Amino acid sequence: MMLEVFATSRAIRSFYDTFLDANILLPKAITIAELEQKAVLVPNHSFVDEDMRVLLMQEASRFTKFELLYIEREFFTFLKNSSYLFRFFEELSHEKVALDALLSADTYEHYAEHLEVLQTLLKHYKALLSKHALYDRITLPEYYELNIAYIRSLGAVRIHLEGFLSRFEVELLSQIAALIPLHVNVTISAYNQKMALLFADLGIELVQNNTYEINLSTKEILHVKPQSGLKQDTHVYGFSSRLAQMGYVQSAIAQFVEEGLTPEEIVVILPDERFAEVLRPFDTWHNLNFAMGISLKQSQFYQKLSALEKAMRNDEIEDHLRLTRLKIEPEILVTCKEIWHQKVSSETAMNFFEKLLSSDAKEQKNPLFQEAFFAFTHFLKHAPALRFEQVTKLFLNRLAVLSQDDVRGGKVTVLGVLETRGVAYKGVIVLDFNDEFVPKRSQKDLFLSSAVRAHAGLPTKRDRENLQRYYYHQLFSRAQKIAIAYVKNETSMPSRFLDELGFNTTVTADEKALQPLLFEVTASKNLYDQPFIDAPYDLKQFPLSATKLKTLLTCKRQFYFRYIQRLKEAKMPSTKIDEQTIGMALHKVLEDAMCDEALRDEKSLYSKIETLLKEQNRHEVWGYFVDVWLQKLRPFMQNEVARFDEGFRIFKKEFSHAIAYEGFMLEGQIDRIDQKEDELFVIDYKSGKVPMTSERSLENTVDFQLVFYAFIASSLGRVGGVYYYDLKEGVLVSENFLEEKKALLHVKLSELSKPINGYELCDEIKHCRLCPYVQLCGREEQI
């Protein structure tokens, strides 16, 4: 009985499913990766740890010309970009192509210089591996020996090939075929002609659209089976967004089942496997089983460690809020800060990780975490001394690629296209069949042009894209029913492969009809859509500020939300510097700076304001704003010193008071009151736009701030003037219509002397543009 070799473990399970009703001894089956791993040996060498190879590659890059590759050697940047180097060197090694061959193929001198740098890098890296008695996928084809005893123990082997073989794999299979009978099953289509060329080099001619069984040991074709064309029941629909496809998944599954397929015979393919995290929350009926598993990035431990790493690196408000949400203990945060930039022992690092993990008993017992902790501890003991921030990033990277099985029991499998190799499904549903995902782009072309690749016999971009097409073609050719969804909007277009397959791409899905599969569809309604709100409010019973009155006169509905319902604005915490932040800082600085001593000369005032502004430091670019405002405040400082010389003296700062007025209690906080002889002068600082009233706009004014201040200040003495202080220009702007506004305020308050009620929406939509409650009124689409 032959050993059956398949591309994936899933293909093995599918193979064994064909024997469910048979009462026979089952053949043994393994994956091709397992066969290749056991068939070769590298004596006296160990396989290198993934993180160790990055550290060794970084060490190998310590030579002057490396900078010509424009890859930074800084640890975190190198960690992110090293994958390009490894993919490149692995491909060359497995295709048995020496860098010298690329140099001869290259026609550009600048490009040749890059290749020489890569040649030096590879030489250094190999030397470091050898020094530590290690090997990896790059050096394996160079140093391996056949495990002859294992190969002979197999007896005979049949390999079910899917995709391409590298030259190293061809060499290895040829050597195995020389020792034992080796059969190969392969399908040749328009998308894997490279495979046909490989067999042609072995003297075996294969024709397109046939499935072959070949005896590689004797170079004979044993069986030929023609492959039928695509005649499936196919539906292809366009959607306006990726999320809109969610309902189609459930709809297509239901349709396939109604038409006679069992859930186990249906597969959902995700060209972009990251989309599984979006799809999972929409699986409310638990129909789906995610073969890619549930990433450890979803675990509490990963979330906490990642949150700590972000907080140490960025120190933004959102980072600290994340720490609070995840309930990270203060002592853990303190310890993390202490050791973050220090080189730490493996014991110190792992003790910290174990303490963080101990907060979740379930995760602490998870075998995946136990294995990851064990392997990472072993790595750290053999790695050079690293700072804790570096250790943390390496551990996060290691955990990010791990996943635990989806055990919810869904019967419809969700897969990436690579996992479909060698498996037949009767019902196939594919999402995101877009040009950006199908065919998937390769990251191996960073250092070589397509011309150089073709000259050196390396797989070209076209070859790799065809391999992706081959996987989809095989998947579709084995199916009975196919449902494909793609996104078509300003940024996305359907894959051109759909046209190659002859599928219609002109039908747009009825997204509205699919919505009930995801959401309980109800008519949208506003939270406060009633025209009349019954909530009487007597202004005379509460203190009345100018801002409160302005809100009421602008929009009664906003007044209701803000002052009666007391709804807080939904503002995201931020450390960014905006006009409001600057205004508050300037008010505080001027409150502390303005005094008789500082006003005696401009130099003293400048020094005082500069010192206080710098003490207000609230951002890494605060120094820039300090410099800008120190220049802007020059005219203000000159004017202040001149006014001091004229006899003006500061009488009050940040004066808060309330006075009775016609049955109302007017309140306010005045930035500053100056005194000259027996008169008082009210000042309100403005770092932004100064409110201006014209004779034309006076009748409809709602701004009575300086009027309120004038009344309040009059309780201290005779008011000689009220002003806005334009800090940018350094000039006092007088309220020219003070008496007119006093008369108008009398009229307005008379109209409001009775309890108000109803709180209708404002007539002018312009007021809604900056209103924090606009969504409650349903006007967000009108502005």
Secondary structure, DSSP 8 states (H G I E B T S, - for coil): --EEEESSHHHHHHHHHTTTT--S----EEEHHHHHHHHEE-TT-EE--HHHHHHHHHHHT-SGGGGGG----SHHHHHHHHHHHHHHHHHHHHTT--HHHHHHH---HHHHHHHHHHHHHHHHHHHHHHHTTEE-TTTHHHH-EE-HHHHHHT--EEEE--S---HHHHHHHHHHHHHS-EEEEEEE-TT-HHHHHHHHHTT----TTEEEEEETTTTEEEEEEE------EEEEEEESSSGGGHHHHHHHHHHHHHTT--GGGEEEE-SSGGGHHHHGGG-TT--EEETT-EEGGGSHHHHHHHHHHHHHHH--HHHHHHHHHTT--HHHHHHHHHHTTSEE-HHHHHHHHHHHHTT-HHHHT-HHHHHHHHHHHHHHHHS--EEHHHHHHHHHHHHHT-EE---S--SEEEE-GGGGTT---SEEEE---BTTTSS---S--SS--HHHHHHHT---HHHHHHHHHHHHHHHHHT-SEEEEEEE-SSS--B-THHHHTT-----B--HHHHGGGTS-------TT--S-EEEEE-GGGSEEEHHHHHHHHH-HHHHIIIIIS-------------HHHHHHHHHHHHHHH-STTGGG-HHHHHHHHHHHHHHT--STTHHHHHHHHHHHTHHHHHHHHHHHHTT-EEEEEEEEEEEEETTEEEEEEEEEEEEETTEEEEEEEESS------TTTGGG----HHHHHHHHHTTTSEEEEEEEEETTTTEEEE-TTHHHHHHHHHHHHHHTSS-EEE----S-GGGGTT-TTGGGGT-TTT-
